[in-house]
Amino acid sequence: MSQTLDEVAAGRPSPAEPTVREIDHLVVGAGFAGLCTAIKLAEDGEHDFVVLEKGDDVGGTWRDNTYPGAACDVPSQLYSFSFAPNPDWTSSFSPQPEIQAYLRRVARESGTLDRFRFGTRVEDATWDDEAARWTVRATRDGASETWSARTLVVGAGGLSEPRLPDIEGIGSFAGHLFHSARWDHDVDLTGKRVAVIGTGASAIQIVPEVQKVAARLDVHQRTAPWVIPRSDRRYSALERAALRHLPGLQRAYRTGVYWARETYVPAFTFAPGIAFPARKLAEANIARGISDPDLRERVTPHFALGCKRVLISNAYYPALDADNVELVTDRIARVRPTSVVTTDGTGREVEREVDVIVVATGFHTTDLPITEHLVGRRGRTLADRWRESGMAAYKGTTVPEFPNLFLLVGPNTGLGHSSMVFMIESQVQYLREALRTMRLNAYAAVEPREDVAARWNSRLQQRMKRTVWHRGGCSSWYLDEHGRNTTLWPRTTFGFRAALRAFDTAAYAVRGAPTPAPATQMEDVPA
């Protein structure tokens, strides 16, 4: 027995529970990706869908990352949906509360919130080949519920599951310890001895804020990042009024920012030497922010700019230069109940007493936890497939063995230069075209062909070899355990959008209608 959509949206059990709740489309995650999917499905008349979200609100990354100083490093005008411009940004780089408020407003005004089920965690999803549907088991308030969906859209994102460092004794720490993405706002850092582990994108925003209040701050750095100045500015009242009342102006801002960002692509993908001016800018940022020559040397990277994520901050280096801050480059040997113990490699250990440890070590990006719970047509999980052959998807979106599964922000869709919202909208467009094709042709299932997917990813990885991410002399979270970059897109974003503009049925095995003849020429990775 199935439920009505009203009952599903309200979370009311049907009279004959337990039961399987049938739905056309099930979406996992309510961040930018899940919200975009919901809005566009509704626009297309695909109203039989539900969005399952483990948190208590929309927002995803921007709901969870509430640490001091949290802000976006992509200009505000570009870091928003193209179909929902925001006239309320107060500055050129948006702080976290404004991004979260924007997503809440878009969700509220979209009229789709009645299809979102918050506090619901997906436990596993299994493809039923006979029924050509996904069986999805979830838990809500401790109770289990089961869904049967024609398509499964996973928009959980690559920055949703925090990664904790593997440090001896970290579980024994008696003070306060938390990840940057799970900030404990009940802990007052005023006058405390604080250790921040990590010097990535979150850490460089956290450190200047903690430095202002902590008695002492130890910043544990494994590898120095490149940090360029943050050219942020507040919008004047007149400028904000113009952006609100002149839609063309907002489009012009967005277009200008977009194309300016695309000019970065050659420096990342085939001509790292072009980044020389940016490197000099980063070096000047160090010289301007740090007075001590030894400290300058220790924060200067020894790899090409762009090999690891390029960070932006005007406050990070001055914070490191402050009297109450020490940059620690010795390896962490272990954590004790009241201290962090480091070693310099010669066996000499230093014990540093701390009250609070902030872990800013990033997320599971090349080993997404949800993949352990997606079981495909052959009875193995997506994680099993990727352990065998490497994390890969056709056009970053679909995977052989997993019919009717669409991954948003999937393998090789990440960016080092522009807005992920642009990539998400491109993938959602591909999803929409796939659903239109399935309805028009009465296809029960679509699954990318192994040969097509292999060719796509082979060409993509061949292209990757000449990028700064491979040739820049660093080790980064972009790379998997085999040294393959399974995270980033190695070409222009407009090339990605062109590749996903239409659904290419010939690249798929389909059920419910005769399979199209093989394409005479496989599609290459676009410009």
ABEGO torsion letter per residue (X at the ends): XBBBAAAAAAGBBBAAOBBBBBBABBBBEABAAAAAAAAAAAAAGBABBBBBBABABBGEAAAABABBGBBBABBAAABBBAABBBAABABABBBAAAAAAAAAAAAAAAGAAAABBBGBBBABBBBBAAAGBBBBBBBBGGBBBBBBBABBBBAAEAAABBBBBBBBGAAABABBBBBAABBBAABBABGBBBBBBEABAAAAAAAAAAAAABABBBBBBABBBBBBBBBBBBBBAAAAAAAAABAAAAAAAAAAAAAAAAAAAAAAAABAAAAAAAAAAAAAAAAAABABAAAAAAABBABBBGABBBBBBAAAAAAAABAABBBBABBBABBBAABBBBBAGAGBBBBBBBABBBBBAEBBAABBAAAAABBBAAGBBAAAAAAAAEBBBBGGABBBGBBGBBBBGBBGABBAABBAAAAAAAAAAAAAAAAAAAAAAGBABBBBBAAAAAAAAAAAAAAAAABAAAAAGBBBAABBAAGBBAABBABBAAAAAAAAABBBAAABBBBGBBBBBBBABBBBBBX
